[in-house]
Amino acid sequence: MRQILLKKQKELDELSKTPTGQQRQIRVNQVWESYKETIKEALHSDRGSSIYAQRKKLKLSLFSVR
């Protein structure tokens, strides 16, 4: 069991490296995360939900033929 875990850990260590051998990094943009949270709250409000629901009723053609 321990050998399996060590093998799995070695595979994960290899996946966490870039092709040049450097450790991969995760960066989170706090401004963008804040913006997404604001939009999510707006869409889940009563007014936002009703506006968003209207998109289903709207039928626009990308290529209008006249």
N, C-alpha and C positions, 0 to 999 in steps of 0.2 A: 504494500500500500504506500509506504513512504517513497519507494522508488518511482511509483507512478506520479506522486505529487511533485517530486523533484524534477521529473521529466516535463511535467506540465508547466512548472514554474520556469524552467529553462526556455520552453517554447514561448511563454508570455514575455519573458525578458527580451527575446529576439524580436518579437512583434513590437515592443515598445521603443525600439531603436529606429532611427532614420537609416536610409541606405549608406550614409557616411559613418554610421556608428554612434551618432549623438542621441541623447535621450530625447524622446518626443515631449513636447510641452503643450498644455491646454491653456488657452487664454480666453477669458470671458470679458466681453465688453459690457461694463456695468450700465453705461448710458443706454445701449441698445436693449438690455434686459429690462430696464426701467420703462422704456418706451413700449415694449411689448406688453408689459404688465398693465400700463395705462390703457392701451387699446383693448386688451382683454376685458378689463373692468367696464369700459365704455360699451363693448358689444354685449356684455351680459346684463346691462341695465335694461329696464323695461323699454325705454325709448330706443336704445341701440338695437335691441332684439327685434322690435317692430320694423325699424328701418332695414335691418339686414334681411328680414323675412320678405320684404318687398322685392328683393332681387330675383326671387323665383317667379314673380309675376311679370317682370320686365323681359320682353322678348325682343332683342335687337339682332339684326343680321349683320354679320361682319362684312359681307359683300352685298350691299343693297342693289337690287336690279330694278331699274325704272323703265 
